[in-house]
Amino acid sequence: MTEVSGMMSVVTNSAGMHPDQIPGYDGGPLAHLPELLDEPLFWLGHLHSCVQSEEAEELLFGADYDAAEAFHRRLTGRADWPAFSIPVTAGRLYIVCRNLEGDAGTDYLLHHPDWDRAELLARDDGHFMGPGLAWPELAAAADNGLAGGSTTDPDSRLLLLLPAFGDTAVPTEAAERLVAALSARTAVEDPEQLAAALLEDQGPCGPAHWTTQGDGRRINDGRYSFRNPTNGFALSVDRLARVTTAMAP
């Protein structure tokens, strides 16, 4: 597993220009590859953990299962780790495709320029940790229109962050929002049914109940969540508070 430590990794785009850094993230080398977001097969692998039944898996992959599997093997076989970033109200979310041999997965991190290190919010792999985002935070990050990240496209942002999401209080408009994103970025045959399955399953950890504490901290009751203060591995009180502030819509 990738640990968040005091080291730094450099993110470069496919031309090797415009370096970016994720303080405290030990891994890589990272590669900024926004062109992957235009590849429908990328999304099938990225969203795979979000489906928890054979029916939902069929809705996601359809006739593209073999092609998606081959694409995923090529992606995880790279020497570098594809990474994406999304600016938020006060900071930046990072989505890193961790191509670590024997422990591949996706890490979701949040960083603010004033912090000495990024906070690991969720980990999507065989030992999933999360959820890291409530629906209002996910929607706000997808739709804020802030420049400076891998993409300003709200549909791509929504799907990038979806595996880190889990929320029992999903608004009715979420289904329509997700259908639009799936229709725009993937080639799935039935985005309506798939969206319903994704919102019902919500990944291996399922939905979590979110509450806001008196001091403003947004926390959840997820058994595997870094944002559940009752877990022994949870973020500290002050770190939970700063994550909430940075993610505030």
C-alpha positions, -999 to +999 in steps of 0.1 A: +000+000+000+011+036-006+017+055+026+014+092+031+048+103+044+071+133+044+083+127+008+073+143-024+065+129-059+066+149-091+036+148-115+045+157-151+023+156-182+030+134-212+054+159-226+073+161-193+064+198-187+047+218-159+057+197-129+033+195-100+038+181-065+018+162-040+035+169-007+037+139+016+028+113-011+053+086-015+050+069-049+054+071-086+069+084-108+036+101-115+024+112-149-002+138-158-023+121-185-056+140-190-060+124-224-071+092-206-103+110-197-113+109-234-110+071-235-143+053-228-124+021-218-106+040-191-139+047-173-149+010-173-119+000-152-120+031-131-156+025-120-153-013-116-152-012-078-184+008-077-205-022-090-213-050-065-234-074-085-231-094-117-261-075-131-244-042-124-211-054-139-229-064-171-244-030-173-210-014-169-189-036-193-215-050-217-197-063-248-165-043-239-153-066-211-123-080-229-113-047-244-116-030-210-095-057-194-068-054-220-068-016-216-066-020-178-036-043-181-018-018-203-026+010-179-014-009-148+016-022-167+030+013-171+062+023-153+046+056-142+014+062-123-013+083-141-025+111-119-053+137-122-061+168-101-093+188-094-092+222-077-116+227-048-126+257-027-094+257-007-070+232-021-068+205-047-079+169-050-056+143-065-066+110-080-036+087-085-037+054-104-012+035-082+007+011-105+025-007-076+032-043-085+011-065-064-008-036-049-024-016-077-053+007-070-064+044-069-055+068-042-077+099-034-058+128-017-066+164-007-039+191-003-039+228+005-008+250+000-006+257+037-004+220+047+028+202+051+013+170+035-017+158+016-044+140+034-054+105+021-092+105+019-098+071+003-081+042-013-097+020-040-081-014-042-084-048-026-082-033+008-106-004+001-106+025+026-134+050+025-157+066+018-139+099+017-165+122+001-201+130+009-224+137-021-224+175-016-186+175-016-185+153-047-210+175-066-193+207-056-159+195-067-173+183-100-192+215-108-171+243-094-156+252-128-122+261-113-094+260-138-059+246-131-066+209-129-066+180-153-100+190-166-128+215-161-154+190-175-179+183-147-188+149-161-152+137-160-147+152-126-178+134-112-167+100-125-131+105-114-143+110-078-172+086-077-153+056-062-143+077-032-180+086-025-204+070-001-235+087+013-269+075+027-284+109+019-282+110-019-305+137-034-330+127-060-312+148-086-280+127-082-294+100-106-300+124-134-265+140-128-248+106-130-268+095-161-256+127-178-219+119-169-221+083-180-238+093-213-211+119-220-180+100-210-187+063-216-203+041-242-225+021-219-258+010-234-281+018-205-267+047-185-300+051-166-299+015-151-262+017-145-265+050-126-292+035-104-269+005-097-239+027-089-259+049-065-274+018-048-241-001-044-217+028-038-186+006-039-173-021-015-180-001+017-215+010+007-232+042+018-221+060+050-241+084+072-226+119+073-231+144+101-217+179+108-203+184+143-208+216+163-173+227+154-181+223+117-163+190+110-181+168+085-177+132+096-192+098+088-198+064+104-180+043+077-162+014+092-133+019+068-133+057+066-105+080+075-132+106+082-149+085+109-133+097+142-142+065+160-118+045+138-083+040+152-068+050+119-090+081+114-076+116+108-071+137+139-097+162+150-077+192+135-071+173+103-107+164+099-116+200+104-092+213+077-105+187+052-140+199+058-130+235+053-111+228+021-140+208+007-168+231+017-191+239-013 
